[in-house]
Amino acid sequence: MIINQVKYFLFRENAKDKKGRETLHRIGKCFTIPIKTSDRKDTNMLSPRAQKIKPSPTLAIDSRAKAMKAAGVDVVNFGVGEPDFDTPDNIKEAACRAIRDGFTKYTPVGGIDPLKDAIIEKFQADNNITYKRDEVVVSCGAKHSLYNIAQALYGPGDEVLIPAPYWVSYPDQVLLNDAQPVFVQTHEKDSFMVKPEALEASITGRTKALILNSPSNPTGMLYDRKTLEKIAELAVKHDFYVISDEIYEKLVYDGAVHVSIASLGGGIRSRTIVVNGLSKSHAMTGWRLGFAAGPADVIKAMTNIQSQSTSNPTSITQKAAVEALRGPQEFIAVMRAEFDKRRTFVVNELNTIPGLHCMTPNGAFYAFPNTAKIYGSRFGDRAIASSTDLALYLLEEAKVALVPGDAFGNDNYLRISYATSLEDIGKGIDRIRQALQNLVPVK
Ligand SMILES: Cc1ncc(COP(=O)(O)O)c(C=O)c1O
């Protein structure tokens, strides 16, 4: 492919100009030489923006494990971030009906009114927040909603506070929009909830937003009301937005109650954009349906951005989503009860493995064991000095896929997704136990 062309002239040396000075003298006509893609050696044609980001490490591990499985290797995959349940039949049937009825054309960019209304009802019933249609936008997954928010709010010079450990896409979405992620480390002794004092210490005149995720991926932590109230006070006092990712809202255990920060009084509602979706609550990861609710001006900007990128979420998925939100909800309790069983099992088992300890998570479907005591050991000439070393060792030697904590901003942990059968969990834990027994400490 021809990507550019260069103009050439022929010159004669030692010619003189009109004043007698030595100069080059152009002879003959200009000619052009095309440059082909194959001639380009060092020129990087990718935008600086594209060069700043990395592919999602969780998806990378998952696809590596799936490739090993496809090649016949018996891998236990603890890397997945999606329920292992099938989408309920009533939701599938609503989608089939949409196709049969010919509901297969463009829809309004931000979603059809019946879906917006179902989302408004959901916020009212679950979170006690009242929204209007112009305060809601439907997107192709919660990740897409978060990306639209990033495009609508962040720009050069802006700082975005991200408590760590964080979900992998937050920092890259900030970077993609030329803003700066500012990490605020949280600690296991505080159940991985960000300390309001630590948050306040990181606030500057450039702070544009804070990204909160409750329940959290990867830690499974659920924010309590008191901490959220303090965070809300800070957002109002220092006038920044809170992006509240509540995608795991329905997966909370031990009677814990999920609180949306937007439902707290005192001006926080108008500074919060709540993100949610159906991927985790209704086992609909492949359908791509997420939504956001917040101040009308931000929602309008997000809708405009979406109108220039994906347009509407799939018409068929939108019909399925109305059924998901308004139809029977018993499925969620069944799925939650199963996750709860696995959560207890996985945490108990992990805590019997020498060198590991694991906090009991209150939400989501992840366990986040501390692996720091393992570092500084080796298997043959293989040194285990980080979460990535450990995750690669477990994948290659024990055939267990999990995600290194480093991907989430804390190298002292691994993330285990228990969205897989109890049988697989048992098998995977036994393999981890054996593999860790095979390590020898470095003297
Ligand atoms: C915390 C968090 N937010 C958002 C998403 C994205 O969800 P969706 O599949 O709806 O894009 C995920 C998916 O893993 C997640 O873990």
PDBQT file of the ligand as one rigid body, heavy atoms in Angstrom, charges set to zero:
ROOT
HETATM    1  C1  LIG A 501     -16.336  -4.310  38.087  1.00  0.00    +0.000 C 
HETATM    2  C2  LIG A 501     -16.817  -4.541  36.706  1.00  0.00    +0.000 A 
HETATM    3  N1  LIG A 501     -17.417  -3.534  36.051  1.00  0.00    +0.000 NA
HETATM    4  C3  LIG A 501     -17.868  -3.683  34.790  1.00  0.00    +0.000 A 
HETATM    5  C4  LIG A 501     -17.732  -4.884  34.134  1.00  0.00    +0.000 A 
HETATM    6  C5  LIG A 501     -18.218  -4.998  32.722  1.00  0.00    +0.000 C 
HETATM    7  O1  LIG A 501     -19.463  -5.573  32.603  1.00  0.00    +0.000 OA
HETATM    8  P1  LIG A 501     -20.146  -5.748  31.180  1.00  0.00    +0.000 P 
HETATM    9  O2  LIG A 501     -19.963  -7.176  30.790  1.00  0.00    +0.000 OA
HETATM   10  O3  LIG A 501     -21.594  -5.403  31.411  1.00  0.00    +0.000 OA
HETATM   11  O4  LIG A 501     -19.508  -4.818  30.237  1.00  0.00    +0.000 OA
HETATM   12  C6  LIG A 501     -17.118  -5.956  34.778  1.00  0.00    +0.000 A 
HETATM   13  C7  LIG A 501     -16.915  -7.245  34.069  1.00  0.00    +0.000 C 
HETATM   14  O5  LIG A 501     -16.143  -8.083  34.440  1.00  0.00    +0.000 OA
HETATM   15  C8  LIG A 501     -16.660  -5.788  36.104  1.00  0.00    +0.000 A 
HETATM   16  O6  LIG A 501     -16.071  -6.792  36.762  1.00  0.00    +0.000 OA
ENDROOT
TORSDOF 0
